């Protein structure tokens, strides 16, 4: 019955988020009727527990059984590839989105791919991928790449990314800190000092001017 399926799907989702991955596997295995939500919840649960390879394998099993993924399912499996370092698998799934699954990638799918390359240390690949996007990258995508630049001491691309962030966001203190870390790791202390001064000046500029109030007693005159 549809009601039972909804309940089971909700249980899979809940157990997956609460840490009961074995309970999720057991419940999913006992389900004779599964819909897209069942598969997506199970794939998400596996991905959340670091079982990226199993999540991708389940995604392929779903496809083989004739269940078409939707946009959300593809975000989940691409995220699983990203966190498990499954670069080739992620590329294959992304490139198959329109031809195999009839889903046009949106900015969230592109963001998953940038995160995939960034986590794998493929900074140049991530930057090149952004240039192929049919729309402008958002702050989440640029921030993920800048964070990867900081971790991998990729100064040249980091500076370019920070400039892009500055063009779409008035306050970028956290981004400045990441670039400052890259400079520090390369002993570029003059640049570190310049960024710190810049952050201080921006912080001061954002603070509202101080205000004070004075209570004045006005004498009351009876007419």
HUMO-V537902 format. One record per run of one state. SS is the DSSP state (a for helix, b for strand, c for the rest). FROM is the first residue (numbers start at 0). LEN is the number of residues. Records with the same first field share a line. If there is no record, write none. Layout:
SS = FROM-LEN / FROM-LEN
This chain:
c = 0-1 / 18-2 / 30-5 / 48-3 / 64-6 / 84-2 / 95-1 / 101-5 / 119-3 / 131-7 / 151-3 / 168-4 / 185-3 / 206-17
a = 1-17 / 20-10 / 35-13 / 51-13 / 70-14 / 86-9 / 96-5 / 106-13 / 122-9 / 138-13 / 154-14 / 172-13 / 188-18
